[in-house]
Amino acid sequence: MGKSQKVATLLGVRQKIEKEIEEIQKSCQHPTKSIKNVRERLDSQTTVVRYVCNECSLIIGIPNNDELQNFLKQ
């Protein structure tokens, strides 16, 4: 298998995985959340502080200033 075929296969697998994750996140009720550092974008090394669902890892909100300060003190 050539490199281009391998890359195409891996990209196809990645697309299927991303679609499955999206479906799981859509159906999740987000029962619990935590404040975490997450990447700003998938292609970025910059992190931001966000509320993330503990069940499905979806970013679901932005903490207010008081919550952010408490998180940063930890």
Predicted model as a PDB file, atoms N, CA, C, CB and O in Angstrom, pLDDT in the B-factor column:
MODEL        1                                                                  
ATOM      1  N   MET A   1       0.853  -1.178   0.000  1.00 76.00           N  
ATOM      2  CA  MET A   1       0.000   0.000   0.000  1.00 76.00           C  
ATOM      3  C   MET A   1       0.897   1.238   0.000  1.00 76.00           C  
ATOM      4  CB  MET A   1      -0.969  -0.001   1.230  1.00 76.00           C  
ATOM      5  O   MET A   1       1.792   1.369   0.834  1.00 76.00           O  
ATOM      6  N   GLY A   2       0.648   2.129  -0.931  1.00 89.00           N  
ATOM      7  CA  GLY A   2       1.428   3.354  -1.027  1.00 89.00           C  
ATOM      8  C   GLY A   2       1.037   4.350   0.048  1.00 89.00           C  
ATOM      9  O   GLY A   2       0.014   4.204   0.716  1.00 89.00           O  
ATOM     10  N   LYS A   3       1.870   5.360   0.199  1.00 92.00           N  
ATOM     11  CA  LYS A   3       1.618   6.376   1.222  1.00 92.00           C  
ATOM     12  C   LYS A   3       0.300   7.102   0.987  1.00 92.00           C  
ATOM     13  CB  LYS A   3       2.760   7.381   1.257  1.00 92.00           C  
ATOM     14  O   LYS A   3      -0.446   7.353   1.934  1.00 92.00           O  
ATOM     15  N   SER A   4       0.008   7.437  -0.258  1.00 93.00           N  
ATOM     16  CA  SER A   4      -1.230   8.183  -0.527  1.00 93.00           C  
ATOM     17  C   SER A   4      -2.461   7.343  -0.211  1.00 93.00           C  
ATOM     18  CB  SER A   4      -1.274   8.639  -1.992  1.00 93.00           C  
ATOM     19  O   SER A   4      -3.460   7.872   0.275  1.00 93.00           O  
ATOM     20  N   GLN A   5      -2.402   6.047  -0.480  1.00 95.00           N  
ATOM     21  CA  GLN A   5      -3.525   5.165  -0.154  1.00 95.00           C  
ATOM     22  C   GLN A   5      -3.678   5.038   1.360  1.00 95.00           C  
ATOM     23  CB  GLN A   5      -3.326   3.771  -0.791  1.00 95.00           C  
ATOM     24  O   GLN A   5      -4.796   5.043   1.876  1.00 95.00           O  
ATOM     25  N   LYS A   6      -2.576   4.927   2.058  1.00 96.00           N  
ATOM     26  CA  LYS A   6      -2.603   4.815   3.515  1.00 96.00           C  
ATOM     27  C   LYS A   6      -3.203   6.074   4.126  1.00 96.00           C  
ATOM     28  CB  LYS A   6      -1.185   4.571   4.071  1.00 96.00           C  
ATOM     29  O   LYS A   6      -4.027   5.996   5.038  1.00 96.00           O  
ATOM     30  N   VAL A   7      -2.786   7.244   3.619  1.00 97.00           N  
ATOM     31  CA  VAL A   7      -3.318   8.510   4.114  1.00 97.00           C  
ATOM     32  C   VAL A   7      -4.819   8.591   3.844  1.00 97.00           C  
ATOM     33  CB  VAL A   7      -2.586   9.702   3.461  1.00 97.00           C  
ATOM     34  O   VAL A   7      -5.581   8.996   4.722  1.00 97.00           O  
ATOM     35  N   ALA A   8      -5.250   8.216   2.651  1.00 96.00           N  
ATOM     36  CA  ALA A   8      -6.670   8.249   2.306  1.00 96.00           C  
ATOM     37  C   ALA A   8      -7.480   7.326   3.216  1.00 96.00           C  
ATOM     38  CB  ALA A   8      -6.872   7.851   0.836  1.00 96.00           C  
ATOM     39  O   ALA A   8      -8.574   7.678   3.656  1.00 96.00           O  
ATOM     40  N   THR A   9      -6.938   6.155   3.491  1.00 96.00           N  
ATOM     41  CA  THR A   9      -7.611   5.207   4.381  1.00 96.00           C  
ATOM     42  C   THR A   9      -7.728   5.777   5.785  1.00 96.00           C  
ATOM     43  CB  THR A   9      -6.859   3.870   4.416  1.00 96.00           C  
ATOM     44  O   THR A   9      -8.795   5.717   6.396  1.00 96.00           O  
ATOM     45  N   LEU A  10      -6.645   6.324   6.294  1.00 97.00           N  
ATOM     46  CA  LEU A  10      -6.662   6.903   7.642  1.00 97.00           C  
ATOM     47  C   LEU A  10      -7.604   8.093   7.741  1.00 97.00           C  
ATOM     48  CB  LEU A  10      -5.261   7.327   8.049  1.00 97.00           C  
ATOM     49  O   LEU A  10      -8.288   8.255   8.751  1.00 97.00           O  
ATOM     50  N   LEU A  11      -7.651   8.927   6.710  1.00 97.00           N  
ATOM     51  CA  LEU A  11      -8.572  10.066   6.712  1.00 97.00           C  
ATOM     52  C   LEU A  11     -10.026   9.585   6.723  1.00 97.00           C  
ATOM     53  CB  LEU A  11      -8.316  10.969   5.484  1.00 97.00           C  
ATOM     54  O   LEU A  11     -10.876  10.186   7.380  1.00 97.00           O  
ATOM     55  N   GLY A  12     -10.304   8.513   6.001  1.00 97.00           N  
ATOM     56  CA  GLY A  12     -11.650   7.943   6.004  1.00 97.00           C  
ATOM     57  C   GLY A  12     -12.032   7.421   7.377  1.00 97.00           C  
ATOM     58  O   GLY A  12     -13.154   7.631   7.835  1.00 97.00           O  
ATOM     59  N   VAL A  13     -11.099   6.738   8.036  1.00 98.00           N  
ATOM     60  CA  VAL A  13     -11.344   6.226   9.376  1.00 98.00           C  
ATOM     61  C   VAL A  13     -11.575   7.383  10.342  1.00 98.00           C  
ATOM     62  CB  VAL A  13     -10.166   5.353   9.849  1.00 98.00           C  
ATOM     63  O   VAL A  13     -12.487   7.336  11.168  1.00 98.00           O  
ATOM     64  N   ARG A  14     -10.750   8.417  10.236  1.00 96.00           N  
ATOM     65  CA  ARG A  14     -10.896   9.583  11.106  1.00 96.00           C  
ATOM     66  C   ARG A  14     -12.265  10.232  10.927  1.00 96.00           C  
ATOM     67  CB  ARG A  14      -9.788  10.605  10.823  1.00 96.00           C  
ATOM     68  O   ARG A  14     -12.899  10.635  11.902  1.00 96.00           O  
ATOM     69  N   GLN A  15     -12.716  10.332   9.689  1.00 97.00           N  
ATOM     70  CA  GLN A  15     -14.017  10.942   9.422  1.00 97.00           C  
ATOM     71  C   GLN A  15     -15.143  10.128  10.067  1.00 97.00           C  
ATOM     72  CB  GLN A  15     -14.250  11.063   7.905  1.00 97.00           C  
ATOM     73  O   GLN A  15     -16.082  10.699  10.622  1.00 97.00           O  
ATOM     74  N   LYS A  16     -15.050   8.803   9.994  1.00 97.00           N  
ATOM     75  CA  LYS A  16     -16.063   7.947  10.620  1.00 97.00           C  
ATOM     76  C   LYS A  16     -16.056   8.119  12.130  1.00 97.00           C  
ATOM     77  CB  LYS A  16     -15.826   6.474  10.259  1.00 97.00           C  
ATOM     78  O   LYS A  16     -17.115   8.194  12.752  1.00 97.00           O  
ATOM     79  N   ILE A  17     -14.873   8.183  12.720  1.00 97.00           N  
ATOM     80  CA  ILE A  17     -14.756   8.355  14.168  1.00 97.00           C  
ATOM     81  C   ILE A  17     -15.328   9.704  14.592  1.00 97.00           C  
ATOM     82  CB  ILE A  17     -13.284   8.234  14.612  1.00 97.00           C  
ATOM     83  O   ILE A  17     -16.059   9.784  15.579  1.00 97.00           O  
ATOM     84  N   GLU A  18     -15.003  10.762  13.858  1.00 95.00           N  
ATOM     85  CA  GLU A  18     -15.509  12.095  14.190  1.00 95.00           C  
ATOM     86  C   GLU A  18     -17.028  12.141  14.100  1.00 95.00           C  
ATOM     87  CB  GLU A  18     -14.896  13.148  13.261  1.00 95.00           C  
ATOM     88  O   GLU A  18     -17.676  12.793  14.918  1.00 95.00           O  
ATOM     89  N   LYS A  19     -17.597  11.461  13.122  1.00 97.00           N  
ATOM     90  CA  LYS A  19     -19.051  11.428  12.970  1.00 97.00           C  
ATOM     91  C   LYS A  19     -19.693  10.681  14.141  1.00 97.00           C  
ATOM     92  CB  LYS A  19     -19.441  10.764  11.629  1.00 97.00           C  
ATOM     93  O   LYS A  19     -20.729  11.105  14.652  1.00 97.00           O  
ATOM     94  N   GLU A  20     -19.086   9.578  14.565  1.00 98.00           N  
ATOM     95  CA  GLU A  20     -19.598   8.816  15.695  1.00 98.00           C  
ATOM     96  C   GLU A  20     -19.535   9.632  16.977  1.00 98.00           C  
ATOM     97  CB  GLU A  20     -18.818   7.517  15.859  1.00 98.00           C  
ATOM     98  O   GLU A  20     -20.479   9.621  17.767  1.00 98.00           O  
ATOM     99  N   ILE A  21     -18.431  10.339  17.188  1.00 97.00           N  
ATOM    100  CA  ILE A  21     -18.299  11.204  18.364  1.00 97.00           C  
ATOM    101  C   ILE A  21     -19.369  12.288  18.339  1.00 97.00           C  
ATOM    102  CB  ILE A  21     -16.890  11.841  18.423  1.00 97.00           C  
ATOM    103  O   ILE A  21     -19.984  12.577  19.365  1.00 97.00           O  
ATOM    104  N   GLU A  22     -19.594  12.886  17.180  1.00 97.00           N  
ATOM    105  CA  GLU A  22     -20.610  13.935  17.050  1.00 97.00           C  
ATOM    106  C   GLU A  22     -21.994  13.411  17.415  1.00 97.00           C  
ATOM    107  CB  GLU A  22     -20.623  14.493  15.622  1.00 97.00           C  
ATOM    108  O   GLU A  22     -22.754  14.100  18.096  1.00 97.00           O  
ATOM    109  N   GLU A  23     -22.329  12.202  16.972  1.00 97.00           N  
ATOM    110  CA  GLU A  23     -23.632  11.606  17.284  1.00 97.00           C  
ATOM    111  C   GLU A  23     -23.767  11.359  18.790  1.00 97.00           C  
ATOM    112  CB  GLU A  23     -23.820  10.283  16.507  1.00 97.00           C  
ATOM    113  O   GLU A  23     -24.820  11.623  19.370  1.00 97.00           O  
ATOM    114  N   ILE A  24     -22.713  10.860  19.415  1.00 97.00           N  
ATOM    115  CA  ILE A  24     -22.735  10.620  20.864  1.00 97.00           C  
ATOM    116  C   ILE A  24     -22.937  11.937  21.603  1.00 97.00           C  
ATOM    117  CB  ILE A  24     -21.422   9.934  21.333  1.00 97.00           C  
ATOM    118  O   ILE A  24     -23.729  12.008  22.543  1.00 97.00           O  
ATOM    119  N   GLN A  25     -22.221  12.985  21.180  1.00 97.00           N  
ATOM    120  CA  GLN A  25     -22.329  14.281  21.843  1.00 97.00           C  
ATOM    121  C   GLN A  25     -23.705  14.906  21.643  1.00 97.00           C  
ATOM    122  CB  GLN A  25     -21.253  15.224  21.328  1.00 97.00           C  
ATOM    123  O   GLN A  25     -24.211  15.584  22.537  1.00 97.00           O  
ATOM    124  N   LYS A  26     -24.314  14.688  20.482  1.00 97.00           N  
ATOM    125  CA  LYS A  26     -25.663  15.219  20.234  1.00 97.00           C  
ATOM    126  C   LYS A  26     -26.691  14.575  21.149  1.00 97.00           C  
ATOM    127  CB  LYS A  26     -26.063  15.002  18.774  1.00 97.00           C  
ATOM    128  O   LYS A  26     -27.612  15.241  21.620  1.00 97.00           O  
ATOM    129  N   SER A  27     -26.534  13.277  21.402  1.00 97.00           N  
ATOM    130  CA  SER A  27     -27.522  12.560  22.201  1.00 97.00           C  
ATOM    131  C   SER A  27     -27.273  12.679  23.703  1.00 97.00           C  
ATOM    132  CB  SER A  27     -27.536  11.108  21.807  1.00 97.00           C  
ATOM    133  O   SER A  27     -28.138  12.305  24.495  1.00 97.00           O  
ATOM    134  N   CYS A  28     -26.117  13.187  24.112  1.00 97.00           N  
ATOM    135  CA  CYS A  28     -25.775  13.315  25.526  1.00 97.00           C  
ATOM    136  C   CYS A  28     -26.603  14.425  26.175  1.00 97.00           C  
ATOM    137  CB  CYS A  28     -24.268  13.600  25.695  1.00 97.00           C  
ATOM    138  O   CYS A  28     -26.842  15.471  25.572  1.00 97.00           O  
ATOM    139  N   GLN A  29     -27.031  14.181  27.407  1.00 97.00           N  
ATOM    140  CA  GLN A  29     -27.794  15.184  28.161  1.00 97.00           C  
ATOM    141  C   GLN A  29     -26.877  16.099  28.981  1.00 97.00           C  
ATOM    142  CB  GLN A  29     -28.802  14.492  29.088  1.00 97.00           C  
ATOM    143  O   GLN A  29     -27.360  17.022  29.636  1.00 97.00           O  
ATOM    144  N   HIS A  30     -25.568  15.857  28.956  1.00 96.00           N  
ATOM    145  CA  HIS A  30     -24.558  16.642  29.675  1.00 96.00           C  
ATOM    146  C   HIS A  30     -24.918  16.780  31.160  1.00 96.00           C  
ATOM    147  CB  HIS A  30     -24.411  18.040  29.034  1.00 96.00           C  
ATOM    148  O   HIS A  30     -25.089  17.892  31.659  1.00 96.00           O  
ATOM    149  N   PRO A  31     -25.032  15.641  31.865  1.00 96.00           N  
ATOM    150  CA  PRO A  31     -25.477  15.676  33.264  1.00 96.00           C  
ATOM    151  C   PRO A  31     -24.478  16.326  34.228  1.00 96.00           C  
ATOM    152  CB  PRO A  31     -25.760  14.280  33.725  1.00 96.00           C  
ATOM    153  O   PRO A  31     -24.882  16.924  35.225  1.00 96.00           O  
ATOM    154  N   THR A  32     -23.193  16.212  33.939  1.00 97.00           N  
ATOM    155  CA  THR A  32     -22.186  16.816  34.816  1.00 97.00           C  
ATOM    156  C   THR A  32     -21.150  17.533  33.970  1.00 97.00           C  
ATOM    157  CB  THR A  32     -21.511  15.744  35.716  1.00 97.00           C  
ATOM    158  O   THR A  32     -20.854  17.129  32.845  1.00 97.00           O  
ATOM    159  N   LYS A  33     -20.604  18.602  34.529  1.00 96.00           N  
ATOM    160  CA  LYS A  33     -19.609  19.372  33.785  1.00 96.00           C  
ATOM    161  C   LYS A  33     -18.477  19.766  34.716  1.00 96.00           C  
ATOM    162  CB  LYS A  33     -20.245  20.627  33.138  1.00 96.00           C  
ATOM    163  O   LYS A  33     -18.646  19.849  35.932  1.00 96.00           O  
ATOM    164  N   SER A  34     -17.325  20.006  34.121  1.00 96.00           N  
ATOM    165  CA  SER A  34     -16.141  20.440  34.848  1.00 96.00           C  
ATOM    166  C   SER A  34     -15.462  21.552  34.066  1.00 96.00           C  
ATOM    167  CB  SER A  34     -15.167  19.259  35.088  1.00 96.00           C  
ATOM    168  O   SER A  34     -15.635  21.678  32.854  1.00 96.00           O  
ATOM    169  N   ILE A  35     -14.689  22.351  34.780  1.00 96.00           N  
ATOM    170  CA  ILE A  35     -13.887  23.376  34.119  1.00 96.00           C  
ATOM    171  C   ILE A  35     -12.545  22.744  33.768  1.00 96.00           C  
ATOM    172  CB  ILE A  35     -13.704  24.653  35.030  1.00 96.00           C  
ATOM    173  O   ILE A  35     -11.878  22.168  34.627  1.00 96.00           O  
ATOM    174  N   LYS A  36     -12.156  22.856  32.498  1.00 95.00           N  
ATOM    175  CA  LYS A  36     -10.910  22.250  32.034  1.00 95.00           C  
ATOM    176  C   LYS A  36     -10.210  23.153  31.027  1.00 95.00           C  
ATOM    177  CB  LYS A  36     -11.182  20.877  31.411  1.00 95.00           C  
ATOM    178  O   LYS A  36     -10.823  24.022  30.408  1.00 95.00           O  
ATOM    179  N   ASN A  37      -8.914  22.923  30.883  1.00 94.00           N  
ATOM    180  CA  ASN A  37      -8.152  23.557  29.805  1.00 94.00           C  
ATOM    181  C   ASN A  37      -8.340  22.708  28.556  1.00 94.00           C  
ATOM    182  CB  ASN A  37      -6.623  23.703  30.175  1.00 94.00           C  
ATOM    183  O   ASN A  37      -8.115  21.498  28.588  1.00 94.00           O  
ATOM    184  N   VAL A  38      -8.750  23.334  27.457  1.00 94.00           N  
ATOM    185  CA  VAL A  38      -8.926  22.627  26.184  1.00 94.00           C  
ATOM    186  C   VAL A  38      -8.256  23.434  25.080  1.00 94.00           C  
ATOM    187  CB  VAL A  38     -10.442  22.400  25.864  1.00 94.00           C  
ATOM    188  O   VAL A  38      -8.010  24.631  25.227  1.00 94.00           O  
ATOM    189  N   ARG A  39      -7.972  22.769  23.991  1.00 92.00           N  
ATOM    190  CA  ARG A  39      -7.394  23.479  22.842  1.00 92.00           C  
ATOM    191  C   ARG A  39      -8.399  24.460  22.280  1.00 92.00           C  
ATOM    192  CB  ARG A  39      -6.947  22.490  21.748  1.00 92.00           C  
ATOM    193  O   ARG A  39      -9.596  24.181  22.218  1.00 92.00           O  
ATOM    194  N   GLU A  40      -7.897  25.608  21.872  1.00 88.00           N  
ATOM    195  CA  GLU A  40      -8.771  26.631  21.285  1.00 88.00           C  
ATOM    196  C   GLU A  40      -9.391  26.125  19.987  1.00 88.00           C  
ATOM    197  CB  GLU A  40      -7.986  27.935  21.027  1.00 88.00           C  
ATOM    198  O   GLU A  40     -10.585  26.303  19.744  1.00 88.00           O  
ATOM    199  N   ARG A  41      -8.563  25.491  19.158  1.00 85.00           N  
ATOM    200  CA  ARG A  41      -9.005  24.852  17.909  1.00 85.00           C  
ATOM    201  C   ARG A  41      -8.231  23.558  17.777  1.00 85.00           C  
ATOM    202  CB  ARG A  41      -8.782  25.785  16.651  1.00 85.00           C  
ATOM    203  O   ARG A  41      -7.208  23.380  18.438  1.00 85.00           O  
ATOM    204  N   LEU A  42      -8.697  22.659  16.943  1.00 80.00           N  
ATOM    205  CA  LEU A  42      -8.005  21.386  16.751  1.00 80.00           C  
ATOM    206  C   LEU A  42      -6.587  21.563  16.239  1.00 80.00           C  
ATOM    207  CB  LEU A  42      -8.779  20.518  15.796  1.00 80.00           C  
ATOM    208  O   LEU A  42      -5.697  20.788  16.589  1.00 80.00           O  
ATOM    209  N   ASP A  43      -6.369  22.577  15.412  1.00 84.00           N  
ATOM    210  CA  ASP A  43      -5.045  22.785  14.821  1.00 84.00           C  
ATOM    211  C   ASP A  43      -4.195  23.779  15.610  1.00 84.00           C  
ATOM    212  CB  ASP A  43      -5.191  23.267  13.394  1.00 84.00           C  
ATOM    213  O   ASP A  43      -3.179  24.264  15.112  1.00 84.00           O  
ATOM    214  N   SER A  44      -4.609  24.081  16.834  1.00 84.00           N  
ATOM    215  CA  SER A  44      -3.925  25.096  17.635  1.00 84.00           C  
ATOM    216  C   SER A  44      -3.264  24.471  18.858  1.00 84.00           C  
ATOM    217  CB  SER A  44      -4.909  26.191  18.068  1.00 84.00           C  
ATOM    218  O   SER A  44      -3.730  23.454  19.373  1.00 84.00           O  
ATOM    219  N   GLN A  45      -2.189  25.079  19.314  1.00 89.00           N  
ATOM    220  CA  GLN A  45      -1.544  24.673  20.555  1.00 89.00           C  
ATOM    221  C   GLN A  45      -2.024  25.536  21.722  1.00 89.00           C  
ATOM    222  CB  GLN A  45      -0.020  24.761  20.418  1.00 89.00           C  
ATOM    223  O   GLN A  45      -1.719  25.239  22.877  1.00 89.00           O  
ATOM    224  N   THR A  46      -2.768  26.595  21.429  1.00 93.00           N  
ATOM    225  CA  THR A  46      -3.275  27.505  22.446  1.00 93.00           C  
ATOM    226  C   THR A  46      -4.418  26.849  23.206  1.00 93.00           C  
ATOM    227  CB  THR A  46      -3.735  28.829  21.813  1.00 93.00           C  
ATOM    228  O   THR A  46      -5.305  26.246  22.601  1.00 93.00           O  
ATOM    229  N   THR A  47      -4.399  26.966  24.542  1.00 92.00           N  
ATOM    230  CA  THR A  47      -5.483  26.405  25.337  1.00 92.00           C  
ATOM    231  C   THR A  47      -6.344  27.518  25.919  1.00 92.00           C  
ATOM    232  CB  THR A  47      -4.928  25.515  26.458  1.00 92.00           C  
ATOM    233  O   THR A  47      -5.886  28.640  26.136  1.00 92.00           O  
ATOM    234  N   VAL A  48      -7.599  27.174  26.164  1.00 94.00           N  
ATOM    235  CA  VAL A  48      -8.552  28.082  26.793  1.00 94.00           C  
ATOM    236  C   VAL A  48      -9.270  27.311  27.896  1.00 94.00           C  
ATOM    237  CB  VAL A  48      -9.571  28.665  25.744  1.00 94.00           C  
ATOM    238  O   VAL A  48      -9.283  26.080  27.883  1.00 94.00           O  
ATOM    239  N   VAL A  49      -9.863  28.018  28.841  1.00 95.00           N  
ATOM    240  CA  VAL A  49     -10.593  27.393  29.940  1.00 95.00           C  
ATOM    241  C   VAL A  49     -12.075  27.378  29.576  1.00 95.00           C  
ATOM    242  CB  VAL A  49     -10.348  28.150  31.293  1.00 95.00           C  
ATOM    243  O   VAL A  49     -12.658  28.417  29.266  1.00 95.00           O  
ATOM    244  N   ARG A  50     -12.681  26.186  29.616  1.00 96.00           N  
ATOM    245  CA  ARG A  50     -14.085  26.032  29.242  1.00 96.00           C  
ATOM    246  C   ARG A  50     -14.767  25.002  30.137  1.00 96.00           C  
ATOM    247  CB  ARG A  50     -14.210  25.621  27.762  1.00 96.00           C  
ATOM    248  O   ARG A  50     -14.102  24.174  30.760  1.00 96.00           O  
ATOM    249  N   TYR A  51     -16.098  25.058  30.196  1.00 97.00           N  
ATOM    250  CA  TYR A  51     -16.868  23.978  30.799  1.00 97.00           C  
ATOM    251  C   TYR A  51     -16.934  22.848  29.786  1.00 97.00           C  
ATOM    252  CB  TYR A  51     -18.303  24.454  31.225  1.00 97.00           C  
ATOM    253  O   TYR A  51     -17.219  23.074  28.609  1.00 97.00           O  
ATOM    254  N   VAL A  52     -16.668  21.624  30.249  1.00 97.00           N  
ATOM    255  CA  VAL A  52     -16.669  20.443  29.390  1.00 97.00           C  
ATOM    256  C   VAL A  52     -17.541  19.379  30.045  1.00 97.00           C  
ATOM    257  CB  VAL A  52     -15.215  19.910  29.148  1.00 97.00           C  
ATOM    258  O   VAL A  52     -17.454  19.155  31.252  1.00 97.00           O  
ATOM    259  N   CYS A  53     -18.376  18.729  29.252  1.00 97.00           N  
ATOM    260  CA  CYS A  53     -19.209  17.638  29.748  1.00 97.00           C  
ATOM    261  C   CYS A  53     -18.307  16.479  30.172  1.00 97.00           C  
ATOM    262  CB  CYS A  53     -20.236  17.178  28.665  1.00 97.00           C  
ATOM    263  O   CYS A  53     -17.418  16.074  29.424  1.00 97.00           O  
ATOM    264  N   ASN A  54     -18.539  15.948  31.371  1.00 97.00           N  
ATOM    265  CA  ASN A  54     -17.735  14.828  31.861  1.00 97.00           C  
ATOM    266  C   ASN A  54     -18.045  13.522  31.129  1.00 97.00           C  
ATOM    267  CB  ASN A  54     -17.962  14.644  33.348  1.00 97.00           C  
ATOM    268  O   ASN A  54     -17.205  12.622  31.101  1.00 97.00           O  
ATOM    269  N   GLU A  55     -19.224  13.405  30.543  1.00 97.00           N  
ATOM    270  CA  GLU A  55     -19.629  12.175  29.867  1.00 97.00           C  
ATOM    271  C   GLU A  55     -19.116  12.097  28.428  1.00 97.00           C  
ATOM    272  CB  GLU A  55     -21.137  12.062  29.874  1.00 97.00           C  
ATOM    273  O   GLU A  55     -18.587  11.067  28.011  1.00 97.00           O  
ATOM    274  N   CYS A  56     -19.273  13.190  27.667  1.00 97.00           N  
ATOM    275  CA  CYS A  56     -18.986  13.121  26.222  1.00 97.00           C  
ATOM    276  C   CYS A  56     -17.860  14.059  25.772  1.00 97.00           C  
ATOM    277  CB  CYS A  56     -20.239  13.447  25.442  1.00 97.00           C  
ATOM    278  O   CYS A  56     -17.515  14.077  24.590  1.00 97.00           O  
ATOM    279  N   SER A  57     -17.290  14.828  26.684  1.00 95.00           N  
ATOM    280  CA  SER A  57     -16.168  15.739  26.406  1.00 95.00           C  
ATOM    281  C   SER A  57     -16.503  16.891  25.464  1.00 95.00           C  
ATOM    282  CB  SER A  57     -15.037  14.963  25.827  1.00 95.00           C  
ATOM    283  O   SER A  57     -15.604  17.466  24.851  1.00 95.00           O  
ATOM    284  N   LEU A  58     -17.775  17.231  25.343  1.00 96.00           N  
ATOM    285  CA  LEU A  58     -18.183  18.372  24.522  1.00 96.00           C  
ATOM    286  C   LEU A  58     -17.994  19.663  25.308  1.00 96.00           C  
ATOM    287  CB  LEU A  58     -19.658  18.226  24.064  1.00 96.00           C  
ATOM    288  O   LEU A  58     -18.317  19.722  26.495  1.00 96.00           O  
ATOM    289  N   ILE A  59     -17.474  20.691  24.654  1.00 95.00           N  
ATOM    290  CA  ILE A  59     -17.368  22.010  25.278  1.00 95.00           C  
ATOM    291  C   ILE A  59     -18.778  22.580  25.341  1.00 95.00           C  
ATOM    292  CB  ILE A  59     -16.387  22.967  24.480  1.00 95.00           C  
ATOM    293  O   ILE A  59     -19.449  22.709  24.317  1.00 95.00           O  
ATOM    294  N   ILE A  60     -19.231  22.925  26.561  1.00 96.00           N  
ATOM    295  CA  ILE A  60     -20.621  23.353  26.711  1.00 96.00           C  
ATOM    296  C   ILE A  60     -20.779  24.743  27.302  1.00 96.00           C  
ATOM    297  CB  ILE A  60     -21.352  22.380  27.562  1.00 96.00           C  
ATOM    298  O   ILE A  60     -21.906  25.196  27.498  1.00 96.00           O  
ATOM    299  N   GLY A  61     -19.691  25.428  27.590  1.00 95.00           N  
ATOM    300  CA  GLY A  61     -19.854  26.771  28.116  1.00 95.00           C  
ATOM    301  C   GLY A  61     -18.537  27.422  28.501  1.00 95.00           C  
ATOM    302  O   GLY A  61     -17.465  26.823  28.428  1.00 95.00           O  
ATOM    303  N   ILE A  62     -18.668  28.679  28.915  1.00 96.00           N  
ATOM    304  CA  ILE A  62     -17.523  29.477  29.338  1.00 96.00           C  
ATOM    305  C   ILE A  62     -17.757  29.881  30.787  1.00 96.00           C  
ATOM    306  CB  ILE A  62     -17.320  30.738  28.416  1.00 96.00           C  
ATOM    307  O   ILE A  62     -18.805  30.445  31.104  1.00 96.00           O  
ATOM    308  N   PRO A  63     -16.804  29.604  31.671  1.00 96.00           N  
ATOM    309  CA  PRO A  63     -16.983  30.000  33.074  1.00 96.00           C  
ATOM    310  C   PRO A  63     -16.944  31.521  33.232  1.00 96.00           C  
ATOM    311  CB  PRO A  63     -15.900  29.354  33.953  1.00 96.00           C  
ATOM    312  O   PRO A  63     -16.279  32.221  32.469  1.00 96.00           O  
ATOM    313  N   ASN A  64     -17.673  32.017  34.243  1.00 94.00           N  
ATOM    314  CA  ASN A  64     -17.623  33.459  34.498  1.00 94.00           C  
ATOM    315  C   ASN A  64     -16.317  33.795  35.212  1.00 94.00           C  
ATOM    316  CB  ASN A  64     -18.850  33.923  35.345  1.00 94.00           C  
ATOM    317  O   ASN A  64     -15.536  32.897  35.528  1.00 94.00           O  
ATOM    318  N   ASN A  65     -16.077  35.063  35.464  1.00 94.00           N  
ATOM    319  CA  ASN A  65     -14.801  35.503  36.032  1.00 94.00           C  
ATOM    320  C   ASN A  65     -14.522  34.887  37.398  1.00 94.00           C  
ATOM    321  CB  ASN A  65     -14.781  37.010  36.147  1.00 94.00           C  
ATOM    322  O   ASN A  65     -13.389  34.491  37.672  1.00 94.00           O  
ATOM    323  N   ASP A  66     -15.544  34.796  38.267  1.00 93.00           N  
ATOM    324  CA  ASP A  66     -15.338  34.209  39.595  1.00 93.00           C  
ATOM    325  C   ASP A  66     -14.970  32.733  39.477  1.00 93.00           C  
ATOM    326  CB  ASP A  66     -16.604  34.375  40.463  1.00 93.00           C  
ATOM    327  O   ASP A  66     -14.042  32.269  40.141  1.00 93.00           O  
ATOM    328  N   GLU A  67     -15.686  31.998  38.641  1.00 93.00           N  
ATOM    329  CA  GLU A  67     -15.394  30.572  38.444  1.00 93.00           C  
ATOM    330  C   GLU A  67     -13.997  30.384  37.857  1.00 93.00           C  
ATOM    331  CB  GLU A  67     -16.451  29.924  37.522  1.00 93.00           C  
ATOM    332  O   GLU A  67     -13.275  29.461  38.232  1.00 93.00           O  
ATOM    333  N   LEU A  68     -13.633  31.253  36.948  1.00 91.00           N  
ATOM    334  CA  LEU A  68     -12.306  31.183  36.333  1.00 91.00           C  
ATOM    335  C   LEU A  68     -11.208  31.428  37.368  1.00 91.00           C  
ATOM    336  CB  LEU A  68     -12.192  32.203  35.189  1.00 91.00           C  
ATOM    337  O   LEU A  68     -10.205  30.715  37.390  1.00 91.00           O  
ATOM    338  N   GLN A  69     -11.394  32.420  38.212  1.00 92.00           N  
ATOM    339  CA  GLN A  69     -10.397  32.718  39.246  1.00 92.00           C  
ATOM    340  C   GLN A  69     -10.262  31.553  40.229  1.00 92.00           C  
ATOM    341  CB  GLN A  69     -10.777  34.006  40.002  1.00 92.00           C  
ATOM    342  O   GLN A  69      -9.148  31.209  40.625  1.00 92.00           O  
ATOM    343  N   ASN A  70     -11.383  30.944  40.627  1.00 90.00           N  
ATOM    344  CA  ASN A  70     -11.332  29.781  41.511  1.00 90.00           C  
ATOM    345  C   ASN A  70     -10.604  28.617  40.855  1.00 90.00           C  
ATOM    346  CB  ASN A  70     -12.742  29.354  41.909  1.00 90.00           C  
ATOM    347  O   ASN A  70      -9.834  27.916  41.512  1.00 90.00           O  
ATOM    348  N   PHE A  71     -10.838  28.408  39.578  1.00 90.00           N  
ATOM    349  CA  PHE A  71     -10.168  27.335  38.845  1.00 90.00           C  
ATOM    350  C   PHE A  71      -8.666  27.583  38.779  1.00 90.00           C  
ATOM    351  CB  PHE A  71     -10.748  27.208  37.428  1.00 90.00           C  
ATOM    352  O   PHE A  71      -7.875  26.660  38.972  1.00 90.00           O  
ATOM    353  N   LEU A  72      -8.272  28.813  38.511  1.00 86.00           N  
ATOM    354  CA  LEU A  72      -6.854  29.134  38.381  1.00 86.00           C  
ATOM    355  C   LEU A  72      -6.108  29.072  39.716  1.00 86.00           C  
ATOM    356  CB  LEU A  72      -6.697  30.509  37.776  1.00 86.00           C  
ATOM    357  O   LEU A  72      -4.890  28.892  39.732  1.00 86.00           O  
ATOM    358  N   LYS A  73      -6.819  29.219  40.828  1.00 87.00           N  
ATOM    359  CA  LYS A  73      -6.198  29.129  42.148  1.00 87.00           C  
ATOM    360  C   LYS A  73      -5.832  27.694  42.507  1.00 87.00           C  
ATOM    361  CB  LYS A  73      -7.128  29.702  43.205  1.00 87.00           C  
ATOM    362  O   LYS A  73      -4.950  27.472  43.336  1.00 87.00           O  
ATOM    363  N   GLN A  74      -6.493  26.724  41.896  1.00 81.00           N  
ATOM    364  CA  GLN A  74      -6.262  25.309  42.231  1.00 81.00           C  
ATOM    365  C   GLN A  74      -4.909  24.841  41.804  1.00 81.00           C  
ATOM    366  CB  GLN A  74      -7.307  24.436  41.600  1.00 81.00           C  
ATOM    367  O   GLN A  74      -4.563  23.678  42.013  1.00 81.00           O  
TER     368      GLN A  74                                                      
ENDMDL                                                                          
END                                                                             
